[in-house]
Amino acid sequence: MVAMGCFLFLQFAVVMVMVFYSGYWIFKFHVDGNPFSDSTIKIISAFISAYITSVIIELIAILKYIVKNVFDTSIAGMVNNFKDNTTK
């Protein structure tokens, strides 16, 4: 689980660095009077959004794996377990 936590932290760190670093350079070039063209900014934003989407899909797959391996009963089985353990 520690390795998975490190992996999740690394994914969030990479996304944050990419977003802030590209935003910094777009802002810096605009202030310096040499702005990127609109098509370049669209390409950069499309890449970042595709990367963030793939990270979200990857995190959902990891969550599914964790839930499948940790909770080995179905939801109906879990409801029956809680129903049987109710106090009277």
Secondary structure as UniProt FT lines:
FT   HELIX           2..31
FT   TURN            32..33
FT   HELIX           38..70
FT   HELIX           75..84
//
